[in-house]
């Protein structure tokens, strides 16, 4: 699939929209940001394994989500960068979808607590926030992400 093709742009846009909607849903329950967060949208972090269009889709979806949920500019920038790093890492693991969630887990577990500390002046120790953010990522990326691998594979088999 060529970058800029209609299919590529459609997939990227759809993924960005889905990420945004799922983050807004998480936000309605107070789970989209903060020291304890479980963004349902992070389950989509496995998608770069299946399509390169997921890289810009996830990144733009995160950017839009952070803007729409009122995050500070540093969170918008570096949170989206964490998503981009995770998406590129997942793409590098294509062919190994059951471990493709690990780069997103790692990037968010390291970067988000630093953002929370510096941008929001949250005084909780960074290692403790790494634990709480990491657990949320484990649930959303690891558990939910793995649960959607089979349905995504089946859907792609029927294209």
C-alpha positions in Angstrom: 0.0 0.0 0.0 1.5 3.3 -1.1 1.6 6.3 1.3 -0.9 8.8 0.0 -3.1 6.3 -1.7 -6.8 6.5 -1.0 -6.8 3.2 0.9 -3.8 4.3 3.1 -5.4 7.7 3.9 -8.8 6.0 4.6 -7.2 3.5 7.0 -5.1 6.1 8.7 -8.2 8.4 9.1 -10.4 5.6 10.3 -7.8 4.5 12.9 -7.3 8.2 14.1 -11.1 8.6 14.5 -11.5 5.3 16.3 -8.6 6.1 18.7 -10.2 9.5 19.4 -13.7 8.1 20.0 -12.3 5.4 22.3 -10.2 7.9 24.2 -13.2 10.2 24.7 -15.1 7.2 26.0 -12.3 6.5 28.5 -12.3 10.1 29.4 -16.0 10.0 30.3 -15.0 7.5 33.0 -11.9 9.6 34.1 -9.5 7.0 32.7 -7.9 8.8 29.7 -5.2 10.7 31.6 -3.7 11.2 35.0 -1.6 8.9 37.2 -4.1 6.1 36.8 -5.2 5.7 33.2 -6.6 2.9 31.0 -7.1 4.3 27.6 -9.2 1.7 25.7 -7.8 3.2 22.5 -4.4 1.9 23.4 -5.6 -1.6 22.4 -5.2 -0.3 18.9 -1.5 -0.2 19.4 -1.2 -3.7 17.7 -2.5 -2.3 14.4 0.8 -1.2 12.9 1.6 -4.9 12.7 -1.1 -5.2 10.1 -0.9 -1.9 8.3 1.6 0.9 8.1 -1.3 3.4 8.0 -1.8 2.7 11.7 1.4 4.7 12.5 0.0 8.1 11.4 -3.5 7.0 12.4 -2.6 6.3 16.0 -0.3 9.3 16.3 -3.0 11.8 14.9 -5.6 10.1 17.0 -3.6 10.6 20.1 -2.9 14.2 19.2 -6.5 14.9 18.6 -7.6 13.1 21.8 -5.1 15.0 23.9 -6.3 18.3 22.5 -10.0 17.4 22.9 -9.5 16.3 26.5 -7.8 19.5 27.5 -4.2 18.3 27.9 -1.4 20.8 28.2 0.7 21.4 25.1 3.6 19.4 26.5 1.3 16.4 27.0 -0.1 16.8 23.5 3.4 16.9 22.0 5.2 14.3 24.0 2.2 12.0 24.6 1.8 11.9 20.8 5.5 11.2 20.4 5.2 8.3 22.8 2.4 6.9 20.7 4.5 7.4 17.5 7.5 5.6 19.1 5.2 2.7 20.1 3.5 2.5 16.7 6.9 2.4 14.9 8.1 -0.3 17.3 4.9 -2.3 16.6 5.5 -2.0 12.9 9.0 -3.3 13.3 7.5 -6.3 15.0 5.0 -7.1 12.2 4.6 -10.8 11.9 4.8 -11.0 15.7 1.5 -9.5 16.7 1.4 -11.1 20.2 4.3 -9.0 21.3 3.7 -5.9 19.2 2.1 -4.1 22.1 5.3 -4.0 24.1 6.8 -0.9 22.4 3.7 1.1 23.2 3.7 -0.2 26.7 7.4 0.7 27.2 7.2 4.2 25.5 4.1 5.2 27.5 5.4 3.7 30.8 8.6 5.8 30.6 7.4 9.0 28.9 4.0 9.7 30.4 5.1 9.8 34.1 7.7 12.4 33.2 5.1 14.5 31.4 2.8 14.1 34.4 5.5 15.3 36.7 6.9 18.2 34.7 3.9 19.5 32.8 1.2 18.9 35.5 3.4 19.3 38.5 2.1 16.0 40.0 4.3 15.3 43.0 3.9 11.6 43.0 7.3 9.9 42.6 8.0 9.1 38.9 8.8 5.4 39.7 5.3 5.1 41.3 3.7 6.8 38.3 5.6 4.4 36.0 4.0 1.6 37.9 0.5 3.0 37.7 0.7 4.1 34.1 2.5 0.8 33.2 -0.4 -1.2 34.8 -2.9 0.8 32.8 -0.9 0.2 29.6 -0.6 -3.5 30.4 -4.4 -3.7 30.6 -5.1 -1.6 27.5 -2.2 -2.6 25.2 -1.4 -6.0 26.6 -4.7 -7.5 27.5 -7.2 -5.6 25.2 -4.7 -5.4 22.4 -4.1 -9.1 22.4 -7.8 -9.7 22.5 -8.4 -7.9 19.2 -5.6 -9.6 17.3 -7.7 -12.6 16.1 -10.7 -10.4 14.9 -8.3 -8.1 13.1 -6.5 -11.1 11.4 -9.9 -12.6 10.4 -11.1 -9.2 9.0 -7.9 -8.9 6.9 -8.3 -12.5 5.6 -11.7 -11.5 4.2 -10.4 -8.5 2.2 
